Amino acid sequence: MSGSWTMPQVTCNTSNDLFAPWVGIDGYGSQTVEQTGVQVDCSSGQPVLSGWYEMYPAAPQYFSDPVSAGDSFTGSVTTDGSGNYTLTLADTTKGWSENTTQYLDAQDVSAEAVIESPSQSYPSFNELDFSGITVNGQVFDSFSPQAIDSGQYTETSLNNGSFAIVPASGAAAGTARSHTASSSIGHRPSVIRY
């Protein structure tokens, strides 16, 4: 699973606002998630951005590299099918890349490109664009992924591995937006998610 996105300018509305775009394997409907992305944390009153990876249910691990709004990222999560996962996050604007290999007895039921708010409280932003999303080297669209909504943002239609996350008119706060696809690594689709 691989995809790219650019971090938007974010306005914190409350200190509880927290969200992260990520790409990964598993998630919606599974008990494991292997993921990497960028977190925006508003607990200080200002948006603080950090790169991270997570082998859920273990806690996320954060990278120390600098991250700014406007930076473009590429993330990928791959597996050898025997529980070994390689997670890579690259800030193509600042020129850094982090890579780690982790083991997890995971379910491999879906491939996902997601924005998520663990606190169920999103900061404000105008648009976040995902692009170049592939699964096993094939464009995401070829797997007929499911769009799954919850929260104050919604996704546009998937087109050649690209889609945008935009504000949803009149939506309540929620946890995730995404396109999720079942793929040859797994079975049925999983959240947001394409």
Secondary structure, DSSP 8 states (H G I E B T S, - for coil): -EEEEE----B-SSTT-EEEEEEEEE-TTSS-EEEEEEEEE-TTSS-EEEEEEEEETS--EE--S---TT-EEEEEEEE-SSSEEEEEEEETTTTEEEEEEEE-------EEEEEE-TTS---B-S-EEEEEEEETTEEGGGG--EEEEESSEEE---BTTBEEEEE-TT----SEEEEEE--TTSSS----B-
